[in-house]
């Protein structure tokens, strides 16, 4: 798209150093459309400096923690170098989104916005317990809940009730596979911060949406094949038509009823033909390169809705054989001595496909080849 098709009075600010695969996919989209943007690096060791986007870094944070004075200082450095009427902060990570929502008035005084819904709606969706209850009220199945006890049914998942603990520390889910996991979890955590659900095995899907401010919907979906141990990052995923299902329609109705706008990913597990909602993330998500490569680029929907491109995106799929692969994530898992999680197929199937999958690797591309090489040689 030529430069004349963009709106020159706006600039996008991207925080790098966290959720890097999604950030790279987004930067590739910005480069395609020749959109004005600037990057704030987490530190001088940020992996963004191993990419072709290093020349877009216009500020480096003093601390990896989200400190308001530090963030505003970095933004002022950008504003001195790039003149614009408005600066839009890309919603790259959960911590950043919540930080900006909590300080929204401050950022607006500095001509910055994050283009998110009101805080109450965002928290309702992002906090796992509140979203589970919302889904149940809307006749969407969730995994069975139970109470903590030493004779409880395993495997199970301990999920944070809210993103932050009572002490303000970000919390993550724990998969409790056996009695040893359970005992360690009970001893090492404040149980009041968590609730329990059964662990649902089966096929894994992401329903991917962009809800526009005027009530429109852009949607896509992927099937997750291989995931890092303990429910961490996706390593291998493929395109899916799950977003055309009746299950997807339930979420579309619910989100429109909420008045939600923005990006959101819903994780679904399918067991014996029945679908269960696992969690929702109203932000960027790791395997975003899949929808970018597929020709159904949800980032373009975000750009159009926020006034960075004038032409609405056309979702013309590039086919059903688009794959997402992250070889560095596979290596990281093996180096830690952990077993990959297979939602479909087996380890031998993955290894047979490995030469082909490398062609789809998120980092094995000209703009990030240095980063791909670093992941090959990284011992950690």
C-alpha positions in Angstrom: 0.0 0.0 0.0 1.5 3.4 -1.0 2.3 6.0 1.6 -0.5 8.3 0.4 -3.0 5.7 1.7 -1.9 6.2 5.3 -2.9 9.0 7.7 0.3 11.0 8.5 -0.8 12.6 11.7 -0.6 9.4 13.8 2.3 7.4 15.0 2.3 3.9 16.6 4.5 3.2 19.7 5.6 -0.4 20.2 7.1 -1.7 23.4 9.5 -4.6 22.6 11.2 -7.1 24.8 8.0 -9.0 25.8 5.8 -11.1 23.5 8.5 -10.8 20.8 7.0 -13.1 18.2 3.8 -11.1 18.1 5.8 -7.9 18.0 7.8 -9.0 15.0 4.6 -10.1 13.1 3.1 -6.7 13.8 6.3 -4.8 12.7 6.2 -6.8 9.4 2.7 -5.6 8.9 3.7 -2.0 9.6 6.6 -2.2 7.2 4.3 -3.6 4.5 2.0 -0.5 4.8 4.9 2.0 5.3 3.3 3.2 8.5 5.0 5.7 10.9 6.1 4.0 14.1 8.7 3.9 16.8 10.0 1.2 19.2 10.8 1.4 22.9 13.2 -1.3 23.8 13.1 -3.1 27.2 16.9 -2.8 27.6 20.1 -2.6 25.5 20.0 -6.5 25.4 16.5 -6.5 23.9 16.3 -9.0 21.0 14.9 -6.3 18.8 18.5 -5.2 18.2 19.0 -8.6 16.4 16.4 -7.7 13.8 16.1 -5.3 10.9 13.8 -3.1 13.1 16.7 -2.0 15.3 16.9 1.3 13.5 13.3 2.0 14.7 14.3 1.9 18.4 14.1 5.5 19.5 14.2 5.0 23.3 15.5 2.3 25.7 13.9 1.9 29.1 15.9 2.4 32.2 14.1 -0.5 34.0 12.2 -3.5 32.7 9.5 -2.8 35.3 6.7 -0.5 34.1 7.6 2.8 35.8 5.4 5.7 34.8 8.2 8.3 34.8 10.5 6.0 32.8 7.8 5.2 30.2 6.8 8.9 29.8 10.5 9.8 29.4 10.8 7.3 26.6 7.6 8.6 24.9 8.9 12.2 25.0 12.1 11.1 23.2 9.9 9.6 20.5 7.8 12.7 20.2 10.9 14.9 19.7 11.9 12.7 16.8 8.5 12.0 15.2 6.0 14.8 15.1 2.4 13.6 15.1 -1.0 14.7 16.4 -1.6 11.4 18.2 0.5 8.5 19.4 -1.2 5.1 19.7 0.4 2.5 22.0 0.1 -1.0 20.5 -1.6 -3.4 22.9 1.3 -5.9 22.9 1.2 -7.4 26.4 -1.2 -7.9 29.3 1.0 -6.0 31.8 1.4 -3.1 29.4 -2.3 -2.9 28.7 -3.3 -2.9 32.3 -0.6 -0.3 33.1 -1.9 2.1 30.4 -5.5 1.5 31.4 -4.6 2.4 35.0 -2.9 5.6 33.8 -5.1 6.3 30.8 -5.7 10.0 31.7 -2.0 10.6 32.1 -1.2 9.1 28.7 -4.0 11.1 27.1 -2.5 14.3 28.4 0.7 13.2 26.6 -1.4 12.6 23.4 -1.1 8.8 23.8 -3.9 6.3 23.7 -4.0 2.5 23.6 -7.3 2.0 21.7 -8.7 -0.4 24.3 -12.2 -0.7 25.8 -12.9 0.7 29.2 -11.0 -0.9 32.1 -14.0 -2.7 33.5 -14.8 -4.5 30.3 -11.1 -5.3 29.7 -10.7 -6.9 33.2 -14.0 -8.8 32.8 -12.5 -10.6 29.8 -8.9 -10.8 30.8 -9.4 -12.1 34.3 -9.9 -15.8 34.1 -12.6 -16.3 36.8 -14.8 -13.4 35.7 -14.6 -14.5 32.0 -15.5 -18.1 32.9 -18.5 -16.9 34.8 -19.5 -14.7 31.9 -19.2 -17.6 29.5 -21.3 -19.8 31.7 -24.1 -17.2 31.8 -24.0 -17.2 28.0 -24.3 -21.0 27.7 -20.7 -21.5 26.8 -19.2 -24.6 28.4 -16.2 -24.3 30.8 -14.2 -27.0 32.4 -15.6 -28.5 35.6 -14.6 -26.7 38.8 -13.5 -28.2 42.1 -12.1 -27.3 45.4 -8.5 -27.7 46.6 -7.8 -30.9 48.6 -5.2 -33.6 48.8 -7.6 -36.1 47.4 -8.9 -34.0 44.5 -9.2 -35.3 41.0 -6.0 -34.9 38.9 -4.9 -33.7 36.5 -6.3 -30.2 37.1 -5.4 -26.6 36.4 -5.0 -24.0 39.1 -5.9 -20.7 37.5 -5.4 -17.2 38.9 -8.7 -15.6 39.9 -7.2 -12.3 38.7 -4.1 -11.3 36.8 -2.4 -9.9 39.9 -2.1 -11.5 43.3 -3.1 -9.6 46.4 0.6 -8.4 46.6 0.5 -7.1 43.0 2.5 -10.0 41.5 1.4 -11.3 38.0 0.2 -14.9 38.3 0.2 -17.8 35.8 -1.8 -21.0 35.6 -0.3 -24.2 36.9 -1.0 -27.7 35.5 -1.2 -30.1 38.4 -0.5 -33.5 36.8 0.1 -35.6 40.0 0.2 -35.6 43.8 3.8 -34.2 43.8 2.7 -31.2 41.7 -0.3 -30.6 43.9 1.7 -30.7 47.1 4.3 -28.3 45.8 1.6 -26.0 44.6 -0.2 -25.9 47.9 3.0 -25.3 49.8 4.3 -22.6 47.5 1.2 -20.5 46.7 -1.6 -18.5 48.3 -4.6 -20.7 47.5 -7.0 -17.7 47.8 -5.4 -16.3 44.6 -6.5 -19.4 42.5 -9.4 -21.5 41.6 -9.4 -25.1 40.2 -10.7 -26.5 36.9 -10.4 -30.0 35.5 -7.6 -30.4 32.9 -9.3 -30.9 29.5 -7.3 -33.0 27.0 -8.2 -33.0 23.4 -7.8 -30.8 20.3 -6.8 -27.2 20.8 -8.1 -24.2 18.9 -7.7 -20.4 19.0 -10.6 -18.3 17.9 -9.1 -15.0 16.8 -11.2 -11.8 16.5 -11.0 -8.1 15.8 -14.2 -6.4 16.8 -14.4 -2.9 15.3 -15.7 0.2 17.0 -18.7 0.3 14.8 -19.8 -3.3 15.5 -18.0 -5.1 12.7 -16.2 -8.4 13.1 -13.0 -9.7 11.5 -12.3 -13.3 12.5 -9.9 -16.2 11.9 -8.9 -19.4 13.7 -6.0 -21.8 14.2 -5.6 -25.4 15.4 -2.7 -25.8 17.8 -0.7 -29.0 17.2 2.3 -28.7 19.5 2.9 -26.6 22.6 5.7 -26.1 25.1 5.5 -28.1 28.3 3.3 -26.8 31.2 0.9 -25.0 28.8 3.5 -22.4 27.7 4.0 -21.0 24.1 2.7 -22.7 21.0 5.4 -24.2 18.8 3.3 -25.5 15.8 -0.1 -24.5 14.6 -2.1 -24.6 11.4 -5.0 -22.7 9.9 -8.5 -23.8 10.7 -12.1 -23.1 9.7 -13.3 -23.2 13.4 -14.3 -19.5 13.2 -17.2 -20.5 10.9 -18.7 -22.9 13.5 -21.7 -22.4 15.8 -19.3 -22.2 18.7 -17.7 -19.1 17.2 -21.1 -17.5 16.8 -21.7 -17.8 20.5 -18.7 -15.6 21.3 -19.4 -13.1 18.5 -22.9 -12.5 20.1 -21.5 -12.3 23.6 -18.7 -9.8 22.7 -21.0 -7.6 20.7 -23.5 -7.6 23.6 -20.7 -6.4 25.9 -19.8 -3.5 23.5 -16.3 -4.9 23.2 -13.9 -3.6 20.5 -10.4 -4.7 19.8 -8.3 -7.8 19.4 -9.1 -10.9 21.4 -8.1 -14.6 21.3 -10.2 -17.3 22.9 -8.5 -20.7 23.6 -10.8 -23.7 23.2 -10.3 -27.3 24.0 -12.4 -29.9 22.2 -13.0 -33.2 23.9 -15.3 -35.9 22.4 -16.8 -33.3 20.1 -17.6 -30.9 23.0 -15.9 -27.5 23.2 -14.7 -25.9 26.4 -13.5 -22.3 26.9 -10.0 -22.2 28.5 -9.1 -18.5 28.6 -9.3 -15.2 26.7 -6.5 -12.7 25.9 -7.6 -9.3 24.7 -4.2 -8.3 23.4 -1.5 -9.5 20.9 -0.8 -13.3 21.0 2.4 -15.2 20.2 1.6 -17.1 17.0 0.3 -14.0 15.2 2.5 -14.7 12.2 0.1 -17.4 11.2 -2.8 -15.0 10.4 -0.3 -12.5 8.9 0.9 -15.2 6.5 -2.6 -16.5 5.8 -3.9 -13.4 4.2 -6.4 -12.7 7.0 -4.3 -10.2 8.9 -6.1 -9.1 12.0 -3.4 -6.4 12.6 -4.7 -4.7 9.4 -8.2 -4.7 10.9 -6.7 -2.9 14.0 -4.8 -0.5 11.8 -7.9 0.4 9.7 -10.1 0.8 12.8 -7.6 3.1 14.4 -7.2 5.3 11.3 -3.7 4.2 10.1 -4.9 2.9 6.7 -7.8 4.1 4.7 -8.8 0.9 3.0 -10.6 -1.9 5.0 -8.7 -5.2 4.8 -10.0 -8.0 2.6 -9.7 -11.4 4.2 -8.7 -13.5 1.3 -7.1 -16.7 2.6 -3.9 -17.9 1.0 -5.1 -21.5 1.5 -5.5 -24.1 4.1 -1.9 -25.2 4.2 -0.4 -22.2 6.1 1.6 -23.3 9.1 3.1 -21.5 12.1 6.3 -22.9 13.5 8.8 -21.7 16.2 11.9 -23.8 16.1 13.5 -21.8 18.9 10.6 -22.7 21.2 11.1 -26.4 20.4 14.8 -26.2 21.2 14.2 -24.3 24.4 11.8 -26.9 25.6 14.2 -29.8 24.9 17.2 -28.0 26.5 15.1 -27.7 29.7 14.6 -31.5 29.6 10.8 -31.1 29.2 8.4 -33.0 27.0 6.4 -31.1 24.4 2.6 -31.1 24.6 0.9 -32.7 21.6 -2.7 -31.8 21.0 -2.7 -33.8 17.8 -0.2 -36.3 16.4 3.0 -37.5 18.0 6.6 -36.5 18.3 7.7 -38.7 15.4 5.2 -36.9 13.2 6.7 -33.6 14.1 10.2 -34.7 13.4 9.3 -36.1 10.0 7.8 -32.7 9.1 10.7 -30.7 10.5 12.5 -29.8 7.2 9.2 -28.4 5.8 8.2 -26.7 9.0 11.5 -24.7 9.0 10.3 -23.0 5.9 7.5 -21.5 8.0 9.6 -20.6 11.0 8.6 -17.3 12.5 12.3 -16.1 12.8 14.0 -17.9 9.9 13.4 -15.0 7.6 15.6 -12.2 6.2 14.5 -9.5 8.7 15.1 -11.8 11.8 17.8 -14.2 10.7 20.2 -13.1 13.4 17.6 -13.8 16.0 17.0 -17.2 14.5 20.7 -18.0 14.7 20.9 -16.8 18.3 18.1 -19.1 19.3 20.0 -22.0 17.7 23.1 -21.3 19.8 21.4 -20.1 23.0 22.1 -22.4 25.9 19.3 -21.1 28.0 
